[in-house]
Amino acid sequence: MSIADHQTVRVLSGRFVLERAADAKDAADILAAVNGPDGGAVMRRVDEAEDPADAWAALWNGDAAHPPDATGMLAAIVAPLAVGAVPVWVAASFDGDIVLVPAARLDEVTRLLAEAGHRVEG
């Protein structure tokens, strides 16, 4: 068994939206930014999303930091979500990963992760 098999994942406070980097409105609210060939994207905190269907919840698996070369950490989180047909958007940090999931499906996400052997807090 590897450390990836039984992770603790914390639900971060707030709700988030995904935006193209060029459309980001307030840098202070940005949780993560990715600069890609397409101009990039940001995860931005917006607790009062205009359309609740656009709101995402953020999961964090880095409270028990894992080394950057640990294998399977992100896969162990997103695989059970893929089986449940839950869309995700991810960004890696030095100590862990941020996984955005549709906020309306957070109860389902918690159940899927628990069934896969993970613990969800928050």
C-alpha positions in Angstrom: 0.0 0.0 0.0 1.3 3.5 -0.8 0.7 6.8 0.8 -1.6 7.7 -2.1 -4.1 5.0 -1.1 -5.5 6.7 2.1 -5.2 10.4 1.9 -6.9 13.1 4.0 -8.5 15.7 1.7 -9.7 19.0 3.1 -12.6 21.0 1.6 -11.3 24.6 1.4 -13.6 27.5 2.5 -15.6 29.3 -0.2 -16.7 28.7 -3.7 -14.7 29.1 -6.8 -15.1 29.9 -10.5 -12.8 29.0 -13.4 -11.8 31.8 -15.8 -9.4 32.5 -18.5 -6.4 34.3 -17.1 -7.2 37.4 -19.3 -10.7 37.6 -17.7 -9.6 37.4 -14.1 -11.1 40.3 -12.2 -9.3 40.4 -8.8 -5.8 38.9 -8.2 -6.4 38.8 -4.5 -9.1 36.2 -4.9 -7.0 33.8 -7.1 -6.4 30.4 -5.6 -4.3 29.1 -8.5 -3.2 30.3 -11.9 -1.9 28.2 -14.8 -0.1 29.8 -17.7 -0.6 27.6 -20.7 -0.2 27.9 -24.4 -3.9 29.1 -24.5 -3.2 32.1 -22.3 -3.9 30.3 -19.1 -6.6 30.0 -16.5 -7.3 30.9 -12.9 -9.3 29.4 -10.0 -10.8 32.4 -8.4 -12.8 32.6 -5.1 -16.3 33.9 -5.7 -18.5 32.9 -2.8 -21.6 34.4 -4.6 -21.3 32.9 -8.1 -23.8 34.4 -10.5 -25.0 31.0 -11.5 -24.7 28.4 -8.7 -24.2 25.8 -11.5 -20.8 27.5 -12.2 -19.6 27.2 -8.5 -16.8 24.8 -7.7 -15.6 23.5 -4.3 -11.9 23.2 -3.7 -10.3 20.1 -2.2 -6.7 20.1 -0.9 -4.6 17.0 -0.2 -1.5 18.9 1.0 -2.1 19.2 4.8 0.0 16.1 5.2 2.6 17.3 2.7 3.9 14.8 0.3 7.1 15.1 -1.7 6.8 16.3 -5.3 8.1 12.9 -6.5 5.5 10.9 -4.7 3.6 8.8 -7.3 -0.1 8.3 -7.7 -1.3 11.0 -5.2 -3.4 13.0 -7.7 -4.5 9.9 -9.6 -5.8 8.3 -6.4 -8.1 11.3 -5.8 -9.3 11.9 -9.4 -9.8 8.2 -10.4 -12.8 7.5 -8.2 -14.3 10.8 -9.3 -13.8 9.9 -12.9 -15.6 6.6 -12.2 -18.5 8.6 -10.8 -18.5 10.9 -13.9 -17.5 13.9 -11.7 -15.7 16.6 -13.7 -12.5 18.0 -12.1 -10.1 20.8 -12.6 -6.7 20.5 -10.9 -3.6 22.5 -10.1 -0.5 21.3 -8.3 1.3 23.1 -5.5 4.6 22.2 -3.9 3.1 20.2 -1.0 -0.2 19.0 -2.5 -2.9 19.3 -5.1 -6.0 21.5 -5.5 -8.9 19.6 -7.0 -12.0 21.6 -8.0 -15.3 19.7 -8.2 -18.8 21.0 -8.9 -20.0 22.5 -5.6 -23.5 21.0 -6.1 -21.9 17.5 -6.2 -19.8 17.9 -3.0 -21.8 15.3 -1.0 -21.4 12.8 -3.9 -17.7 13.6 -4.1 -17.3 13.0 -0.4 -19.0 9.6 -0.7 -16.9 8.5 -3.7 -13.6 9.5 -2.0 -14.6 7.7 1.2 -15.5 4.6 -0.7 -12.0 4.8 -2.3 -10.4 4.8 1.2 -9.8 8.6 1.6 -11.0 10.9 4.4 -12.7 14.2 3.6 -12.6 17.0 6.2 -14.5 20.2 6.2 
